[in-house]
Each structure stands twice: as C-alpha cells, then as structure tokens.
Amino acid sequence: MTSLEIAVFMCRSDNYGALVHDPETEKTVSIDAPDGEKVIAEAEKRGWTITDVFTTHHHKDHVEGNLLLKERYDCRIVGPVEEAVVIPGLELAVGEGDELDFAGHKVNVIETPGHTAGHVCYHFVDDGLLFAADTLFAMGCGRLSERPASDMWPSLQKLLALPDETEVYFGHEYTLANAKFALSVDPDNQVLKERAEAVAALRDAGDFTTPTTIGLEKKTNPFLRVADPAIRAKLDMADASDAEVLGEIRRLKDNF
C-alpha cells in the first residue's frame, strides 16, 4: 500500500483545506470543501483529480464548495447521516462504525456530536491519520453549538482512545489563541508552556500548526485534561464530573 500525500492550505479567513492523494490510484479526497475555487486551485496545481469529498459537518464554512466540486469532478460526496438533509450534494451518508475504502486505505467513521449534532471524524486507520475538523483542535475543541458538554465529552473520549502517534488534522487555525487560553487554566504545565512558545514562533514565521498528535494533545489540551487535579483545583471543581469540567472550560474559552 502506497503512502498517502497530504496537501494543507488556507481557505476563507482561518479554515484549513486538506487534500489526501493516493499516488498509485490517482484518487484524491477533499476533507470538507470550505471554498470550492481554492480547493480546485490546489488540486490542479498538483495535477490531482478530486474523486471524493469527506464532509465532517454541515456548517457553511465546511460545505460551501461541495456543489462546485461535484460539478467540476463528478466526485462522490460523503457525509454524516445525522445531517444528511443539510449536506449539499450528499451521495453517501455514514455514521458510527461505518468503514470506507479510499484507494485501498481503510477509513473509519467516528461520530463526534458536540460542535454539531451529527459531526463525524475520519480515521485513516493504517495511515495513522485523523481528520477531526471542528471537534478537536490543537489545544482546543469546537464550540458546543448544537450539543452539550455531556455529549462532547464522550466524543472526545473516542479520539483519546486512538494511538498517541495518530496525526490530527483540524479545521481552523486557532492554535495561538488556544495556547493562550490553555495557559490560563493550566498555568503550571511545563510542556504546555514550551508548546505555546513553539506555536508563537511558527505563527510569526507564517507556518501552519496542523497536524498535531493525540499524544501531544493529551499533554497540553485542557479540554482533554479534565481529570487533571491541577486544572480541577484551578476551577474549584474537584468533585465535578468530567463533562461538567469540560463544560466550564468551554464556557471560559467562549468568554476569553
């Protein structure tokens, strides 16, 4: 099985676009379609033809280019079954436990409700890749737009169960702001301090901060560290449930 090639680029103001290409079969999947023209330009620059779109959730800044890509390439649009009626051009609806084949590469669908009711992530199992869109960011998680923390926490636990070396590609360049917030609730975390400095240097140089890894997020992402005694003490929530702590951290971030 050949190694996949990944192209990451900016769309809109802060969205990441991502193309995943298999050089043996020449198949290419766009993870979401934030801006159809930008996605097409990136594909054509590399001589790639888009065969699939893997949609994570229904928000406009992730699906706006679906129909343009469908018109241009007659590509298959895959998306979450719980949001099927609002995914433009949807051809295949998928949910928890479904398995996709992309050019011989196994892709597991993981339902991660929280940011939206039907959000899904795509896990390229043997390649060690996770496309998490707006469920998990570097040192952050998505706003609880449609589901409460009691739904988001089990979603994040599914991602926490993946191997530490899993590379996580996320949907927005929020990392610098996320790092600043993370330090406000986990100020004594030395690994976090070092990461925040590294992120600031990357952004000063105009570089991207995606991908991260599950292992690094376990060490530095407060939304995954809700059981940490220091964070709980900082929030005065020693006896709260994990979901309650997550909800409070998300509330604080929303107002940061």
C-alpha positions, 0 to 999 in steps of 0.5 A, a space after each residue: 500500500 502506497 503512502 498517502 500525500 497530504 496537501 494543507 492550505 488556507 481557505 476563507 479567513 482561518 479554515 484549513 483545506 486538506 487534500 489526501 492523494 493516493 499516488 498509485 490510484 490517482 484518487 484524491 479526497 477533499 476533507 470538507 470543501 470550505 471554498 470550492 475555487 481554492 480547493 480546485 486551485 490546489 488540486 490542479 496545481 498538483 495535477 490531482 483529480 478530486 474523486 471524493 469529498 469527506 464532509 465532517 459537518 454541515 456548517 457553511 464554512 465546511 460545505 460551501 464548495 461541495 456543489 462546485 466540486 461535484 460539478 467540476 469532478 463528478 466526485 462522490 460526496 460523503 457525509 454524516 447521516 445525522 445531517 444528511 438533509 443539510 449536506 449539499 450534494 450528499 451521495 453517501 451518508 455514514 455514521 458510527 462504525 461505518 468503514 470506507 475504502 479510499 484507494 485501498 486505505 481503510 477509513 473509519 467513521 467516528 461520530 463526534 456530536 458536540 460542535 454539531 449534532 451529527 459531526 463525524 471524524 475520519 480515521 485513516 486507520 493504517 495511515 495513522 491519520 485523523 481528520 477531526 475538523 471542528 471537534 478537536 483542535 490543537 489545544 482546543 475543541 469546537 464550540 458546543 453549538 448544537 450539543 452539550 458538554 455531556 455529549 462532547 465529552 464522550 466524543 472526545 473520549 473516542 479520539 483519546 482512545 486512538 494511538 498517541 502517534 495518530 496525526 490530527 488534522 483540524 479545521 481552523 487555525 486557532 492554535 495561538 489563541 488556544 495556547 493562550 487560553 490553555 495557559 490560563 487554566 493550566 498555568 503550571 504545565 511545563 510542556 504546555 508552556 514550551 508548546 505555546 512558545 513553539 506555536 508563537 514562533 511558527 505563527 510569526 514565521 507564517 507556518 501552519 500548526 496542523 497536524 498535531 498528535 493525540 499524544 501531544 494533545 493529551 499533554 497540553 489540551 485542557 479540554 482533554 485534561 479534565 481529570 487533571 487535579 491541577 486544572 480541577 483545583 484551578 476551577 474549584 471543581 474537584 468533585 465535578 464530573 468530567 463533562 461538567 469540567 469540560 463544560 466550564 472550560 468551554 464556557 471560559 474559552 467562549 468568554 476569553 
